């Protein structure tokens, strides 16, 4: 038998018993990985948004305390 032993033509498997994989899927870059990346990007965007909101709130609180300190010194 002269069949090659690569993933898309395994010896002894016969035809149609294993899904033919694309090159990207063989390198673990299939559609499931794209979904994982999208989920990670969404989580990162949410984290960045929360951090910016906290920084903005802290900055506003800092300005308010500076204004109070300046008013009390006058």
C-alpha positions in Angstrom: 0.0 0.0 0.0 1.4 3.4 -0.9 -0.9 5.7 1.1 0.8 8.4 3.0 0.4 8.7 6.7 -0.6 12.4 6.9 -3.6 13.6 8.9 -5.8 13.9 5.8 -5.0 10.4 4.5 -4.3 8.1 7.5 -3.5 4.5 6.6 -6.2 2.1 7.7 -8.9 4.8 8.2 -10.6 4.4 4.9 -12.5 7.2 3.2 -14.8 9.5 5.0 -14.2 8.4 8.6 -12.2 11.4 9.6 -13.0 15.0 8.7 -10.5 16.5 6.3 -8.7 19.3 8.1 -7.5 22.5 6.6 -3.9 23.7 7.1 -5.2 26.3 9.6 -7.0 23.7 11.6 -4.0 21.4 11.7 -2.0 24.3 13.1 -4.7 24.8 15.8 -5.9 28.0 14.1 -9.4 26.8 13.3 -12.7 28.6 13.8 -12.9 27.7 17.5 -9.6 29.7 18.0 -11.2 32.7 16.3 -14.0 32.6 18.8 -11.6 32.3 21.7 -9.7 35.3 20.5 -12.9 37.3 20.1 -13.9 36.4 23.6 -10.5 37.5 25.0 -10.7 40.8 23.1 -14.2 41.4 24.5 -13.0 40.7 28.1 -10.0 43.0 27.5 -12.2 45.8 26.2 -14.5 45.5 29.2 -11.5 45.6 31.6 -10.0 48.7 29.9 -13.4 50.4 30.0 -13.7 49.7 33.8 -10.2 50.9 34.4 -10.8 54.2 32.5 -14.0 54.8 34.5 -12.2 54.2 37.8 -9.3 56.6 36.7 -11.8 59.2 35.6 -13.7 58.9 38.9 -10.4 59.2 40.9 -9.4 62.2 38.8 -12.7 63.9 39.4 -12.5 63.1 43.2 -8.9 64.5 43.2 -10.0 67.7 41.5 -12.9 68.1 44.0 -10.5 67.7 46.9 -8.1 70.2 45.4 -10.9 72.7 45.0 -11.9 72.2 48.6 -8.4 72.7 49.8 -8.0 75.9 47.7 -11.3 77.3 49.0 -10.3 76.6 52.6 -7.0 78.4 52.2 -8.5 81.6 50.8 
